């Protein structure tokens, strides 16, 4: 009987110990929820490789990744970051209406201490860090605390099909007159000169914005974006950009039916199918383009200046910044993830997959004649000339709809500029 009691006691002790082990083991298991905007098929192996490397270096950590379009992130994050079940880490679009609004609501964690700890300040220039910096009240971008770390650089410029250029005897244009002559030559040959899909509204911010930048003094754009004293949308550059945008539509230089053509399938498909010679779009499309056409068969160039400048102001900068939810229980681990994803090893993976990292790429990594090399040269050109511009929707969240009105000729270029200025003055 005593043996039976001892045996029963031993079983109870073992069961109690075993049950006690379950919570301890569970505490070692951490799920880190990460939201990004790597939605394209060509991007999936790249980001999954990086996440797998982080998990391997952090036993017990599982990354739960969700991918969203940039617009959807803007819509979802104000609600999701306010909940304990929200993402620990999320890509945040810059600007007062996006990152600024989240800071104002107290939903993002300042990253300055982590930037000091991991040496993030040295990864790219102070001016670029400024784009992920916001004042505590959320009303001013360009100063204040750091709330995001970006992993990619961006340039909005022209992808071109080398085979079509060769067929038509066209070279990369170095003047505005050459560019517009080439557009007519391409159209006469039966190709779409420049792919443009504006179903979602945001691509027009890039296409119109690129033209407005080319005609503008960058100081005027900086004053607008950062809401400096005297900042205004009513400038000669913005008006000339609007007039050129409408002229290109009238002349058939942009895709027919662009209002019903989406960006990530329709516009991409039109360009990669060989139906168009050029696509005025962001460098982040390079992975999908390279996968379809091959890196050697596509080039990339910045728009020449219609004002005769050596380098025209060009939309560019850094990609969406990785930020941390203010109430995340895993903030330190989240910072480790951001350190990994924005570091040199990750930059090498991005570069190998045809993307332009935020960290500088050395010339000895380039294969001349490839799309990636062209993008690096484009970025280096505008960066060295201090002609890196901005996205208008950072300060003007409704400008996409205004550009759709302009493209549909609901308003004249003059009315468009005045309407956007009214939005700006209203803080919209």
C-alpha positions as CSV (number, residue, x, y, z in Angstrom):
1,X,0.0,0.0,0.0
2,X,2.9,2.3,0.9
3,X,4.6,1.6,-2.4
4,X,1.3,2.3,-4.2
5,X,1.0,5.7,-2.5
6,X,4.6,6.5,-3.2
7,X,4.1,5.5,-6.8
8,X,0.9,7.6,-7.0
9,X,2.7,10.6,-5.4
10,X,5.5,10.3,-7.9
11,X,3.1,10.2,-10.8
12,X,1.3,13.3,-9.4
13,X,4.7,15.1,-9.0
14,X,5.8,14.2,-12.5
15,X,2.5,15.4,-14.0
16,X,2.6,18.6,-12.0
17,X,6.2,19.3,-13.1
18,X,5.3,18.4,-16.7
19,X,2.2,20.7,-16.6
20,X,4.4,23.4,-15.1
21,X,6.8,23.1,-18.0
22,X,4.1,24.0,-20.6
23,X,3.7,27.6,-19.6
24,X,7.4,28.1,-19.3
25,X,8.0,26.7,-22.8
26,X,5.1,28.8,-24.1
27,X,6.7,31.9,-22.7
28,X,9.8,31.2,-24.8
29,X,7.7,31.1,-28.0
30,X,7.1,34.6,-29.4
31,X,5.1,35.6,-32.5
32,X,6.3,38.8,-34.0
33,X,3.6,40.3,-36.3
34,X,5.0,42.2,-39.3
35,X,3.0,44.1,-41.9
36,X,4.7,45.2,-45.1
37,X,3.9,46.2,-48.7
38,X,5.8,43.6,-50.5
39,X,2.8,42.3,-52.4
40,X,4.2,41.4,-55.8
41,X,5.0,37.8,-56.7
42,X,8.6,38.6,-57.4
43,X,9.1,40.0,-53.9
44,X,7.9,37.0,-51.9
45,X,11.0,34.8,-52.0
46,X,13.2,37.8,-51.1
47,X,11.2,38.8,-48.0
48,X,10.6,35.2,-46.9
49,X,14.4,34.5,-47.1
50,X,15.1,37.5,-44.8
51,X,12.4,36.5,-42.3
52,X,13.6,32.9,-42.3
53,X,17.1,34.1,-41.5
54,X,15.8,36.2,-38.5
55,X,13.8,33.2,-37.2
56,X,16.9,31.0,-37.5
57,X,18.9,33.5,-35.5
58,X,16.2,33.8,-32.9
59,X,15.0,30.3,-31.8
60,X,11.4,30.3,-30.6
61,X,10.5,33.4,-32.6
62,X,7.9,33.1,-35.4
63,X,7.3,35.9,-37.8
64,X,3.7,36.3,-38.8
65,X,3.9,38.4,-41.9
66,X,1.0,40.1,-43.7
67,X,1.3,42.1,-46.9
68,X,-0.9,44.9,-48.0
69,X,-1.0,47.5,-50.7
70,X,0.3,50.9,-49.5
71,X,-3.2,52.5,-49.7
72,X,-4.6,49.7,-47.6
73,X,-1.9,50.1,-45.0
74,X,-2.9,53.8,-44.7
75,X,-6.5,52.8,-44.1
76,X,-6.0,49.9,-41.7
77,X,-3.1,51.0,-39.5
78,X,-4.9,53.8,-37.5
79,X,-7.3,51.2,-36.2
80,X,-5.0,48.1,-36.0
81,X,-2.1,50.0,-34.2
82,X,-4.6,51.0,-31.5
83,X,-5.2,47.4,-30.6
84,X,-3.1,45.0,-28.6
85,X,-3.7,42.5,-31.4
86,X,-2.2,44.8,-34.0
87,X,1.1,44.4,-35.8
88,X,4.3,44.8,-33.7
89,X,6.0,46.2,-36.8
90,X,4.4,47.9,-39.8
91,X,5.6,49.7,-42.8
92,X,4.4,53.3,-42.5
93,X,4.0,55.7,-45.4
94,X,5.7,59.1,-44.7
95,X,3.9,62.4,-44.5
96,X,1.7,64.4,-42.2
97,X,-1.5,62.5,-43.2
98,X,0.1,59.1,-42.6
99,X,3.1,58.8,-40.3
100,X,2.2,62.2,-38.8
101,X,-1.3,61.2,-38.0
102,X,-0.2,58.0,-36.3
103,X,2.3,59.9,-34.2
104,X,-0.3,62.4,-33.2
105,X,-2.5,59.6,-32.0
106,X,0.3,58.1,-30.0
107,X,0.4,54.9,-31.9
108,X,4.0,54.7,-32.9
109,X,7.1,54.2,-30.8
110,X,10.0,56.8,-31.1
111,X,13.1,55.0,-32.4
112,X,15.9,57.4,-31.4
113,X,17.2,55.2,-28.6
114,X,17.3,52.1,-30.9
115,X,18.9,54.2,-33.7
116,X,21.7,55.2,-31.2
117,X,22.0,51.6,-30.0
118,X,22.3,50.0,-33.4
119,X,24.0,52.8,-35.3
120,X,21.1,53.4,-37.7
121,X,22.0,57.1,-38.2
122,X,25.0,56.1,-40.3
123,X,23.0,53.9,-42.7
124,X,22.0,56.9,-44.8
125,X,22.0,60.7,-44.8
126,X,20.3,62.9,-42.2
127,X,18.1,64.4,-44.9
128,X,16.7,61.0,-45.7
129,X,16.2,60.2,-42.0
130,X,14.3,63.4,-41.8
131,X,11.6,61.9,-44.0
132,X,10.9,59.4,-41.3
133,X,11.0,62.0,-38.5
134,X,8.0,63.8,-37.1
135,X,7.4,66.3,-34.4
136,X,5.7,65.1,-31.2
137,X,2.4,66.7,-32.2
138,X,2.5,65.0,-35.6
139,X,2.1,68.2,-37.6
140,X,5.6,68.6,-39.0
141,X,7.6,66.1,-41.0
142,X,11.4,66.6,-41.4
143,X,12.2,67.2,-37.8
144,X,11.4,65.7,-34.4
145,X,11.8,62.0,-33.4
146,X,12.6,59.1,-35.7
147,X,9.6,56.8,-36.3
148,X,10.7,54.6,-39.2
149,X,13.6,52.9,-40.8
150,X,13.4,52.4,-44.6
151,X,15.1,49.5,-46.4
152,X,14.8,50.7,-50.0
153,X,15.6,53.8,-52.0
154,X,13.1,55.0,-54.6
155,X,13.2,56.9,-57.9
156,X,10.3,57.7,-60.0
157,X,11.7,57.8,-63.6
158,X,11.4,56.0,-66.9
159,X,11.7,52.3,-67.5
160,X,12.3,51.6,-71.2
161,X,12.2,48.6,-73.5
162,X,15.6,48.3,-75.1
163,X,14.4,46.2,-78.0
164,X,11.7,48.8,-79.0
165,X,14.2,51.6,-78.7
166,X,16.7,49.7,-80.9
167,X,14.0,48.9,-83.5
168,X,13.0,52.5,-83.8
169,X,16.5,53.9,-83.6
170,X,15.9,55.8,-80.4
171,X,18.5,56.5,-77.7
172,X,17.9,57.7,-74.2
173,X,16.8,61.3,-74.5
174,X,19.0,63.9,-73.0
175,X,16.8,66.9,-73.7
176,X,13.1,67.6,-73.3
177,X,12.8,68.2,-77.0
178,X,14.3,64.8,-77.7
179,X,11.9,63.2,-75.3
180,X,8.8,64.6,-76.9
181,X,10.0,63.8,-80.4
182,X,10.6,60.2,-79.3
183,X,7.1,60.0,-77.9
184,X,5.7,60.9,-81.3
185,X,8.0,58.4,-83.1
186,X,6.9,55.6,-80.8
187,X,3.2,56.4,-81.2
188,X,3.6,56.6,-85.0
189,X,5.2,53.1,-84.9
190,X,2.0,51.7,-83.2
191,X,3.4,51.3,-79.6
192,X,2.0,53.0,-76.5
193,X,4.7,55.6,-75.8
194,X,4.3,55.7,-72.0
195,X,2.3,53.1,-69.9
196,X,-0.1,54.7,-67.4
197,X,-2.7,52.9,-65.3
198,X,-4.6,55.1,-62.9
199,X,-7.5,53.0,-61.7
200,X,-6.5,53.3,-58.1
201,X,-5.7,57.1,-58.3
202,X,-2.3,57.0,-56.7
203,X,-0.2,56.3,-59.9
204,X,-1.3,59.7,-61.2
205,X,0.5,61.2,-58.2
206,X,3.7,59.8,-59.7
207,X,3.1,60.5,-63.3
208,X,1.8,64.1,-62.9
209,X,4.2,64.6,-60.0
210,X,7.2,63.6,-62.1
211,X,6.3,66.3,-64.7
212,X,5.6,68.9,-62.1
213,X,9.0,68.2,-60.5
214,X,10.8,68.5,-63.8
215,X,9.4,72.0,-64.3
216,X,9.9,73.1,-60.6
217,X,12.4,74.6,-58.3
218,X,13.0,72.0,-55.6
219,X,12.9,74.7,-53.0
220,X,9.2,75.3,-53.9
221,X,8.4,71.7,-53.5
222,X,10.3,71.4,-50.1
223,X,8.4,74.4,-48.8
224,X,5.1,72.8,-49.8
225,X,5.8,69.4,-48.4
226,X,7.2,70.6,-45.1
227,X,4.6,73.3,-44.8
228,X,7.2,76.0,-44.5
229,X,6.3,79.7,-44.4
230,X,5.2,80.7,-47.9
231,X,4.6,77.1,-49.0
232,X,2.0,76.9,-51.8
233,X,0.8,74.7,-54.6
234,X,0.3,77.6,-56.9
235,X,3.6,77.6,-58.7
236,X,4.7,77.9,-62.3
237,X,6.2,74.4,-62.1
238,X,3.0,72.7,-60.9
239,X,0.9,74.5,-63.5
240,X,3.4,73.6,-66.3
241,X,3.3,70.0,-65.1
242,X,-0.5,70.0,-65.3
243,X,-0.5,71.5,-68.8
244,X,2.1,69.0,-70.0
245,X,0.2,66.1,-68.4
246,X,-3.0,67.1,-70.3
247,X,-1.1,67.6,-73.5
248,X,0.4,64.1,-73.3
249,X,-3.1,62.7,-72.8
250,X,-4.4,64.7,-75.8
251,X,-1.5,63.6,-78.0
252,X,-2.0,59.9,-77.2
253,X,1.3,59.6,-75.4
254,X,-0.2,57.8,-72.4
255,X,-2.1,54.4,-72.3
256,X,-5.6,54.5,-73.9
257,X,-8.2,53.7,-71.2
258,X,-5.7,54.6,-68.4
259,X,-8.6,55.4,-66.1
260,X,-9.7,51.8,-66.0
261,X,-6.1,50.3,-66.0
262,X,-4.8,49.2,-62.6
263,X,-1.1,49.5,-61.8
264,X,0.1,46.2,-60.6
265,X,-1.4,44.0,-63.3
266,X,-2.7,46.1,-66.1
267,X,0.1,48.7,-66.4
268,X,2.8,46.1,-65.5
269,X,1.3,43.7,-68.1
270,X,1.1,46.3,-70.8
271,X,4.8,47.3,-70.4
272,X,6.2,43.8,-70.0
273,X,4.2,42.4,-72.9
274,X,6.0,44.8,-75.2
275,X,2.9,46.9,-76.0
276,X,4.6,50.0,-74.7
277,X,8.1,51.5,-75.0
278,X,8.3,53.2,-71.6
279,X,6.7,53.3,-68.2
280,X,7.1,56.3,-66.0
281,X,6.9,54.6,-62.6
282,X,8.7,53.9,-59.4
283,X,11.9,51.8,-59.1
284,X,10.1,49.4,-56.8
285,X,8.6,47.8,-59.9
286,X,12.0,46.6,-61.0
287,X,11.8,43.1,-59.6
288,X,8.6,42.3,-61.4
289,X,9.9,43.9,-64.7
290,X,13.2,42.0,-64.5
291,X,11.4,38.7,-63.8
292,X,9.3,39.2,-66.9
293,X,11.8,40.8,-69.4
294,X,15.3,40.1,-68.0
295,X,17.6,42.7,-66.4
296,X,19.6,43.2,-69.6
297,X,16.6,44.1,-71.7
298,X,15.2,47.0,-69.7
299,X,16.8,50.4,-69.0
300,X,16.0,53.2,-66.6
301,X,16.5,57.0,-67.0
302,X,15.5,60.1,-65.1
303,X,13.5,62.7,-67.1
304,X,15.6,65.4,-68.8
305,X,15.0,69.0,-67.6
306,X,12.5,71.0,-69.7
307,X,14.2,74.1,-68.2
308,X,17.6,73.1,-69.5
309,X,19.1,72.2,-66.1
310,X,21.8,69.5,-65.9
311,X,19.6,67.4,-63.5
312,X,15.9,67.9,-63.1
313,X,14.2,67.6,-59.7
314,X,13.0,64.0,-59.5
315,X,10.6,62.2,-57.2
316,X,12.6,59.9,-55.0
317,X,13.7,59.2,-51.5
318,X,13.3,56.1,-49.3
319,X,10.6,53.5,-49.2
320,X,8.0,53.2,-46.5
321,X,9.6,53.1,-43.0
322,X,9.4,50.1,-40.7
323,X,7.9,51.4,-37.4
324,X,7.0,49.8,-34.1
325,X,3.5,49.9,-32.4
326,X,3.7,52.0,-29.3
327,X,2.1,49.3,-27.1
328,X,4.0,46.3,-28.5
329,X,5.1,43.9,-25.8
330,X,8.0,42.9,-28.1
331,X,9.5,46.3,-28.8
332,X,13.1,45.3,-28.3
333,X,12.7,42.2,-30.5
334,X,10.9,44.4,-33.1
335,X,13.9,46.7,-33.0
336,X,16.2,43.7,-33.6
337,X,14.1,42.8,-36.7
338,X,14.3,46.4,-38.0
339,X,18.0,46.3,-37.5
340,X,18.2,43.1,-39.5
341,X,15.9,44.2,-42.3
342,X,17.6,47.6,-42.8
343,X,21.2,46.3,-42.5
344,X,23.9,45.5,-45.0
345,X,23.1,41.7,-45.3
346,X,19.5,42.4,-46.1
347,X,20.5,45.2,-48.5
348,X,22.6,42.6,-50.4
349,X,19.6,40.4,-50.7
350,X,17.4,43.3,-51.9
351,X,20.1,44.3,-54.4
352,X,20.5,40.7,-55.7
353,X,16.7,40.7,-56.4
354,X,16.8,43.9,-58.4
355,X,15.8,46.4,-55.7
356,X,17.6,49.6,-54.8
357,X,18.6,49.5,-51.1
358,X,18.6,52.5,-48.9
359,X,22.2,51.6,-47.9
360,X,24.6,52.7,-50.6
361,X,25.6,50.2,-53.3
362,X,29.3,50.3,-54.4
363,X,30.2,50.3,-58.1
364,X,32.0,47.0,-57.8
365,X,28.6,45.4,-57.1
366,X,27.1,46.6,-60.4
367,X,26.9,44.9,-63.7
368,X,26.8,47.7,-66.3
369,X,24.1,47.5,-68.9
370,X,21.5,46.1,-66.4
371,X,18.4,47.6,-65.1
372,X,19.7,47.6,-61.5
373,X,22.9,49.5,-62.5
374,X,20.8,52.1,-64.3
375,X,18.7,52.6,-61.2
376,X,21.7,53.0,-59.0
377,X,23.1,55.5,-61.4
378,X,19.8,57.4,-61.4
379,X,19.7,57.5,-57.6
380,X,23.3,58.6,-57.4
381,X,22.7,61.3,-59.9
382,X,19.8,63.0,-58.2
383,X,21.3,62.4,-54.7
384,X,24.7,64.0,-55.7
385,X,22.9,66.9,-57.4
386,X,20.6,67.4,-54.3
387,X,17.6,67.0,-56.6
388,X,15.7,64.3,-54.6
389,X,12.0,65.4,-54.6
390,X,8.9,64.2,-52.8
391,X,5.5,62.6,-53.1
392,X,2.8,65.2,-53.1
393,X,0.4,63.0,-51.1
394,X,2.6,63.2,-48.1
395,X,1.1,66.6,-47.5
396,X,-1.9,66.4,-49.9
397,X,-3.7,63.1,-49.2
398,X,-6.6,63.9,-51.6
399,X,-4.4,64.9,-54.6
400,X,-4.9,61.6,-56.3
401,X,-8.6,62.4,-56.8
402,X,-7.7,65.9,-58.0
403,X,-5.3,64.4,-60.6
404,X,-8.1,62.1,-61.8
405,X,-10.3,65.1,-62.3
406,X,-7.5,66.8,-64.3
407,X,-6.9,63.6,-66.4
408,X,-10.7,63.4,-67.1
409,X,-10.7,67.1,-68.1
410,X,-13.3,67.8,-65.5
411,X,-11.2,70.8,-64.6
412,X,-8.6,72.9,-66.5
413,X,-4.9,72.9,-65.4
414,X,-5.5,76.3,-63.7
415,X,-8.6,75.1,-61.9
416,X,-6.7,72.0,-60.8
417,X,-3.9,74.0,-59.3
418,X,-6.3,76.3,-57.5
419,X,-8.4,73.3,-56.2
420,X,-5.3,71.6,-54.8
421,X,-4.2,74.9,-53.2
422,X,-7.6,75.1,-51.5
423,X,-7.1,71.6,-50.1
424,X,-3.6,72.5,-48.9
425,X,-4.9,75.6,-47.1
426,X,-7.6,73.6,-45.5
427,X,-5.1,71.1,-44.3
428,X,-6.5,68.3,-46.5
